């Protein structure tokens, strides 16, 4: 018995000290600039050090979107660095495809316990892209019975949504998805419907105006029709991407804002349209920063109540320079390209590029949840 216990102890000790190695089938690459290494896929996780450029690393897995990847660096057959980095800092070539990486669905997008503010911690705790509920599957089926087009999508909101570099680039065949090639079928399925402007997305639009017939386009909308109802009649979409906040935060209370967003959501549900709402980025130096946090938390509560999809753009944009915002600290920064461009990591530098990526990732979730196959 003593010999058996000693043998077990020796084996256990050997296993304890055995160096960790990544599976040989996983891709290898390098970072093109020094990158902070985190304990998880987000800037709220503990920092573990820095990964220097040019050092060979193995990609172990990615988070849901692929914006973060788990890497290991070996030296003398031992793991000397292990953690998560922003995938945009990787050297990308045609062989690097995030679709080939295992997806870690067990680790959260953030570690709220490290955040000092309770309100911000609550916002960090919300996933970056949503899980599609049974209620939305049933809504989609009802929308199909009402005549909505399965591949038709639209956008609803203020100048951030009206920006021609949001959603419309999906229709450009010159798109370069880079390592996000796994999203190609979804871009192809919904891309053509994204080409046209929306009468429900205008500069200066607010949650009040979107449900007021006064703001409707008189050339295409019927008498007494709101911009939202007009857009849904014209497009018959199955999905609408809705983002309000940067204008409203300057002119109304959070309770009023929540009430207006509730009406927009309920009007969408009545039309059989899946309403995908989005939090909005905010700069800590901006006058209405904390009010923006409260507005975003109202959106989280509404998404939970109605079981509708929510994109947490606020949390995702924390890693971008100036939080993805332009000089005015209100509008999202644009890359200047009229097509989706992810072969050079634009999603980590431009707010609109990130917004588009999260939108396509959410559409990918919706398409797969609904069981929609793309004809090759």
PEDA-V220715 format. One record per residue. N is the residue number from 1. PHI is phi in radians with two decimals (999 if undefined). Layout:
BEGIN
n | phi
N | PHI
N | PHI
END
This chain:
BEGIN
n | phi
1 | 999
2 | -1.08
3 | -1.13
4 | -1.13
5 | -1.11
6 | -1.12
7 | -1.12
8 | -1.06
9 | -1.11
10 | -1.10
11 | -1.11
12 | -1.10
13 | -1.13
14 | -1.10
15 | -1.15
16 | -1.08
17 | -1.66
18 | -1.17
19 | -1.13
20 | -1.40
21 | -2.32
22 | -1.42
23 | -0.98
24 | -1.11
25 | -1.29
26 | -1.35
27 | -1.25
28 | -2.12
29 | -2.79
30 | -2.42
31 | -1.64
32 | -1.59
33 | -2.60
34 | -1.03
35 | -2.28
36 | -1.25
37 | -1.77
38 | -2.02
39 | -1.36
40 | -2.73
41 | -1.44
42 | 3.10
43 | -1.34
44 | -1.46
45 | -1.34
46 | -1.06
47 | -1.41
48 | -1.85
49 | 2.37
50 | -2.27
51 | -1.71
52 | -1.35
53 | -1.18
54 | 1.49
55 | -1.43
56 | -1.17
57 | -2.33
58 | -1.87
59 | -1.52
60 | -1.58
61 | -2.89
62 | -2.32
63 | -1.45
64 | -1.00
65 | -1.50
66 | 1.61
67 | -1.20
68 | -2.14
69 | -2.27
70 | -1.61
71 | -2.14
72 | -2.33
73 | -2.10
74 | -1.82
75 | -2.54
76 | 0.94
77 | 1.11
78 | -2.22
79 | -1.33
80 | -1.87
81 | -2.48
82 | -2.62
83 | 3.04
84 | -1.95
85 | -2.31
86 | -1.23
87 | -1.17
88 | -1.14
89 | -1.52
90 | -1.43
91 | -1.23
92 | -1.87
93 | -2.23
94 | -1.14
95 | -1.46
96 | -1.44
97 | -2.29
98 | -1.17
99 | -1.14
100 | -1.48
101 | -1.57
102 | -1.06
103 | -1.81
104 | -1.54
105 | -1.72
106 | -1.65
107 | -1.62
108 | -1.28
109 | -1.36
110 | -2.74
111 | -2.03
112 | -1.10
113 | -1.17
114 | -1.60
115 | -1.64
116 | -1.22
117 | -1.45
118 | -1.10
119 | -1.11
120 | -1.18
121 | -1.09
122 | -1.11
123 | -1.30
124 | -1.07
125 | -1.25
126 | -1.44
127 | -0.98
128 | -1.16
129 | -2.12
130 | -1.52
131 | -1.64
132 | -1.50
133 | -1.39
134 | -1.05
135 | -1.06
136 | -1.30
137 | -1.13
138 | -1.14
139 | -1.13
140 | -1.03
141 | -1.10
142 | -1.18
143 | -1.09
144 | -1.12
145 | -1.15
146 | -1.47
147 | 1.74
148 | -1.20
149 | -1.50
150 | -1.12
151 | -1.83
152 | -1.60
153 | -2.30
154 | -2.65
155 | -2.25
156 | -2.34
157 | 2.81
158 | -1.63
159 | -1.09
160 | -1.15
161 | -1.43
162 | -1.20
163 | -0.86
164 | -1.12
165 | -1.54
166 | -1.80
167 | 1.26
168 | -1.00
169 | -1.00
170 | -1.04
171 | -1.47
172 | -1.45
173 | -1.18
174 | -1.43
175 | -0.95
176 | -2.10
177 | -1.39
178 | 0.99
179 | -1.27
180 | -1.62
181 | -1.02
182 | -1.16
183 | -1.67
184 | -1.04
185 | -1.10
186 | -1.20
187 | -1.08
188 | -1.15
189 | -1.25
190 | -1.76
191 | -1.04
192 | -1.07
193 | -1.23
194 | -1.48
195 | -1.27
196 | -1.63
197 | -1.20
198 | -2.03
199 | -1.31
200 | -1.81
201 | -2.27
202 | -2.49
203 | -1.09
204 | 1.45
205 | -1.17
206 | -2.27
207 | -1.18
208 | -1.32
209 | -1.13
210 | -1.15
211 | -1.98
212 | -2.03
213 | -1.00
214 | -1.02
215 | -1.56
216 | -1.32
217 | -1.28
218 | -1.17
219 | -1.31
220 | -2.15
221 | -1.68
222 | -1.40
223 | -1.04
224 | 1.40
225 | -1.57
226 | -1.36
227 | -0.98
228 | -1.19
229 | -1.11
230 | -1.10
231 | -1.09
232 | -1.18
233 | -1.23
234 | -1.22
235 | -1.66
236 | 0.85
237 | -1.34
238 | -1.64
239 | -2.39
240 | -2.22
241 | -1.70
242 | -2.04
243 | -2.51
244 | -2.24
245 | 2.73
246 | -1.01
247 | -1.44
248 | -1.13
249 | -1.11
250 | -1.62
251 | -2.37
252 | -2.65
253 | -1.39
254 | -1.16
255 | -1.17
256 | -1.10
257 | -1.05
258 | -1.08
259 | -1.13
260 | -1.18
261 | -1.12
262 | -1.06
263 | -1.12
264 | -1.08
265 | -1.10
266 | -1.17
267 | -1.10
268 | -1.14
269 | -1.08
270 | -1.12
271 | -1.53
272 | 1.26
273 | -1.78
274 | -1.26
275 | -1.57
276 | -1.70
277 | -1.66
278 | -2.43
279 | -1.21
280 | -2.15
281 | -1.24
282 | -2.56
283 | -1.65
284 | -1.01
285 | -1.54
286 | -1.42
287 | -0.97
288 | -1.79
289 | -1.01
290 | -1.22
291 | -1.15
292 | -1.11
293 | -1.03
294 | -1.12
295 | -1.08
296 | -1.09
297 | -1.18
298 | -1.12
299 | -1.13
300 | -1.06
301 | -1.12
302 | -1.16
303 | -1.07
304 | -1.14
305 | -1.11
306 | -1.67
307 | 1.00
308 | -1.78
309 | -1.23
310 | -2.33
311 | -1.65
312 | -1.63
313 | -1.10
314 | -0.95
315 | -1.20
316 | -1.13
317 | -1.40
318 | -1.13
319 | -1.47
320 | -1.44
321 | -1.00
322 | 0.97
323 | 1.05
324 | 1.40
325 | -1.74
326 | -1.39
327 | -1.07
328 | -1.35
329 | 1.06
330 | -2.20
331 | -1.50
332 | -1.28
333 | -1.31
334 | -1.81
335 | -1.53
336 | 1.68
337 | -1.63
338 | -1.68
339 | -2.40
340 | -1.21
341 | -2.29
342 | -2.22
343 | -1.42
344 | -2.21
345 | 1.30
346 | -1.07
347 | -1.14
348 | -1.76
349 | -2.30
350 | -2.16
351 | -1.07
352 | -1.19
353 | -1.08
354 | -1.14
355 | -1.02
356 | -1.09
357 | -1.09
358 | -1.14
359 | -1.13
360 | -1.16
361 | -1.07
362 | -1.19
363 | -1.07
364 | -1.10
365 | -1.08
366 | -1.11
367 | -1.05
368 | -1.20
369 | -1.14
370 | -1.48
371 | 1.27
372 | -1.47
373 | -1.70
374 | -1.71
375 | -1.28
376 | -1.39
END
